[in-house]
Amino acid sequence: YKDMSDDDVKLRLRTIRSAVSRTLNMMQAVLSSNLLKTGKMDVIAESFSIKSLLKELCREQSDLAHDYTILVDVDQLPDFVWMDSKILTLILTNILANAVKFSSDNPHIEIKGWIENVGISISVLDRGVGIPAAEMDKIFNRFYRATTAQNIAGSGVGLSLVKDLVNVHGGRITVASEEGKSTTFTLHFPNIPPALEQEHRKQ
């Protein structure tokens, strides 16, 4: 490192941090996936600030990729929600990391949140490689990777895990994309998980 400039050192450190972050995310993904398969993952609801969580996760992604512009619009979300913060963190981390990874040539990402019916919705838009229309119904399959992602590092586990986690939390995920232009993932969640509603009925 003696012959490297400060900027080069910072770039190397950023690259290392990014690699470590991806490895940790993968470990979490595998662990969570196994828990889902065995049925041992429970929804543990708590009151927390969804706005603060989203802003914190976006800051983390910005720290790992300084060249990216991440716009966050969460003013329409409630101040607090009653959800599983760990599950939501895993879901959002995967979606945000994907947005960064697949939009390297056009690093502009938009995150929006709003109240919808009795729950909340969060959308993540990137202006990256997009998904071919013929492959849209396959992207949530385990190990499937879109043809537009073939030259980008990844395992194909992330979106499958995300869908499983969204289902566990009683929510749903939708996607809209145009190849070579943009992709938007939208998450819809009830504010009170179905498992908690069942417990309330028993009391």
Legacy VTK file of the C-alpha trace (Angstrom):
# vtk DataFile Version 3.0
C-alpha trace
ASCII
DATASET POLYDATA
POINTS 203 float
0.000 0.000 0.000
3.025 2.326 0.257
2.950 3.219 -3.449
-0.819 3.713 -3.592
-2.552 7.077 -3.425
-5.109 7.809 -0.732
-7.882 7.539 -3.325
-6.648 4.107 -4.436
-6.507 2.891 -0.842
-10.043 4.131 -0.217
-11.224 2.417 -3.398
-9.614 -0.872 -2.337
-11.134 -0.627 1.129
-14.538 0.101 -0.397
-14.195 -2.965 -2.596
-13.267 -5.123 0.401
-16.168 -3.804 2.431
-18.515 -4.506 -0.462
-17.231 -8.076 -0.818
-17.557 -8.696 2.933
-21.071 -7.284 2.890
-22.113 -9.555 0.007
-20.646 -12.586 1.811
-22.510 -11.781 5.013
-25.731 -11.252 3.088
-25.279 -14.641 1.427
-24.690 -16.323 4.802
-27.847 -14.711 6.115
-29.703 -15.788 2.977
-28.673 -19.439 3.318
-29.463 -19.508 7.030
-32.847 -17.884 6.550
-33.649 -20.150 3.617
-32.954 -23.258 5.724
-35.129 -21.886 8.504
-37.928 -21.321 6.037
-37.622 -24.873 4.695
-37.802 -26.411 8.171
-40.638 -24.146 9.221
-38.690 -22.799 12.176
-38.793 -19.132 11.274
-41.360 -17.224 13.305
-42.658 -13.714 12.748
-41.732 -11.726 15.844
-43.508 -8.400 15.600
-42.348 -5.262 17.362
-42.919 -1.547 17.097
-40.130 0.278 15.250
-39.541 3.217 12.924
-39.807 2.005 9.341
-38.618 5.418 8.124
-35.413 5.196 10.174
-34.762 1.627 9.021
-35.111 2.526 5.336
-32.878 5.573 5.680
-30.247 3.544 7.551
-30.201 0.770 4.937
-29.920 3.314 2.134
-27.013 4.993 3.939
-25.259 1.622 4.182
-25.637 1.052 0.441
-24.382 4.579 -0.251
-21.322 3.928 1.919
-20.540 0.795 -0.070
-21.092 2.488 -3.441
-20.294 6.196 -3.236
-20.965 6.862 -6.924
-24.655 6.026 -6.583
-27.486 8.498 -6.132
-30.150 7.054 -3.837
-33.286 9.163 -3.428
-35.443 8.274 -0.426
-39.076 9.410 -0.130
-40.648 7.882 2.979
-42.638 10.838 4.357
-45.940 9.104 3.560
-45.104 6.062 5.693
-46.344 5.876 9.298
-43.819 6.867 11.965
-43.958 3.386 13.491
-45.087 -0.038 12.273
-45.812 -3.324 14.012
-43.730 -5.800 12.024
-40.718 -8.128 12.228
-37.739 -5.779 11.834
-35.220 -8.591 11.195
-37.257 -10.103 8.358
-37.903 -6.676 6.872
-34.193 -5.818 7.087
-33.248 -8.973 5.164
-35.846 -8.270 2.485
-34.912 -4.634 2.007
-31.161 -5.293 2.114
-31.474 -7.836 -0.702
-33.679 -5.593 -2.847
-31.478 -2.516 -2.338
-28.251 -4.457 -2.966
-29.744 -5.817 -6.203
-30.721 -2.306 -7.310
-27.138 -1.149 -6.817
-25.600 -4.246 -8.398
-27.711 -4.190 -11.553
-27.500 -0.458 -12.294
-23.745 0.122 -12.452
-23.930 2.112 -15.705
-26.750 4.377 -14.495
-26.396 4.675 -10.710
-29.713 6.345 -9.876
-32.043 4.562 -7.435
-35.359 5.728 -5.996
-37.045 4.377 -2.855
-40.617 5.363 -2.000
-42.956 4.329 0.797
-46.647 4.949 1.415
-49.675 3.700 3.329
-51.982 1.442 1.327
-55.259 0.090 2.710
-54.404 -1.442 6.128
-50.724 -1.885 5.371
-47.695 -0.268 3.824
-46.015 -0.380 0.416
-42.376 0.234 -0.480
-40.991 0.487 -4.016
-37.361 0.330 -5.150
-36.610 1.584 -8.666
-33.296 1.242 -10.472
-32.343 2.325 -13.981
-30.189 -0.683 -14.758
-30.100 -3.698 -17.040
-33.777 -4.560 -16.616
-35.433 -7.954 -17.025
-36.583 -9.428 -20.363
-40.378 -9.668 -20.570
-40.229 -13.404 -21.347
-38.332 -14.058 -18.104
-40.438 -12.056 -15.658
-42.323 -15.102 -14.363
-39.071 -16.960 -13.584
-37.021 -14.447 -11.593
-38.321 -15.630 -8.200
-37.357 -19.247 -8.918
-34.412 -20.461 -6.848
-31.058 -20.249 -8.699
-32.653 -18.612 -11.767
-30.714 -15.665 -13.198
-32.039 -13.421 -15.956
-30.022 -13.339 -19.174
-29.349 -9.639 -18.582
-27.559 -10.582 -15.330
-25.239 -13.255 -16.713
-22.118 -11.066 -16.563
-22.880 -9.786 -13.041
-21.772 -11.771 -9.988
-24.567 -13.518 -8.101
-26.099 -16.852 -7.141
-29.783 -16.523 -8.046
-30.816 -17.166 -4.427
-31.639 -13.587 -3.404
-35.023 -13.014 -5.037
-36.257 -16.494 -4.179
-35.377 -15.853 -0.541
-36.989 -12.418 -0.652
-40.262 -13.871 -1.931
-40.223 -16.558 0.785
-39.604 -13.944 3.473
-42.337 -11.681 2.103
-44.776 -14.608 2.162
-43.795 -15.489 5.736
-44.657 -11.937 6.713
-48.063 -12.143 5.011
-47.081 -9.734 2.249
-46.578 -9.856 -1.497
-43.976 -8.609 -3.973
-44.531 -7.379 -7.515
-42.092 -6.371 -10.240
-42.266 -4.145 -13.314
-39.333 -3.916 -15.694
-38.233 -2.789 -19.130
-35.113 -4.431 -20.499
-32.163 -2.053 -20.635
-34.062 0.762 -18.900
-35.424 0.138 -15.411
-36.784 -2.279 -12.835
-39.154 -1.558 -9.957
-39.799 -3.997 -7.128
-42.787 -3.144 -4.947
-43.378 -4.687 -1.532
-46.814 -4.757 0.094
-47.165 -5.645 3.792
-49.949 -5.744 6.333
-49.046 -3.643 9.372
-49.921 -6.567 11.657
-48.627 -9.992 10.525
-51.201 -12.797 10.084
-49.479 -14.886 12.771
-49.968 -12.095 15.302
-53.602 -11.653 14.273
-54.195 -15.357 14.996
-52.657 -14.978 18.455
-54.954 -12.039 19.136
-57.975 -14.138 18.172
-56.931 -16.867 20.639
-56.752 -14.428 23.578
LINES 1 204
203 0 1 2 3 4 5 6 7 8 9 10 11 12 13 14 15 16 17 18 19 20 21 22 23 24 25 26 27 28 29 30 31 32 33 34 35 36 37 38 39 40 41 42 43 44 45 46 47 48 49 50 51 52 53 54 55 56 57 58 59 60 61 62 63 64 65 66 67 68 69 70 71 72 73 74 75 76 77 78 79 80 81 82 83 84 85 86 87 88 89 90 91 92 93 94 95 96 97 98 99 100 101 102 103 104 105 106 107 108 109 110 111 112 113 114 115 116 117 118 119 120 121 122 123 124 125 126 127 128 129 130 131 132 133 134 135 136 137 138 139 140 141 142 143 144 145 146 147 148 149 150 151 152 153 154 155 156 157 158 159 160 161 162 163 164 165 166 167 168 169 170 171 172 173 174 175 176 177 178 179 180 181 182 183 184 185 186 187 188 189 190 191 192 193 194 195 196 197 198 199 200 201 202
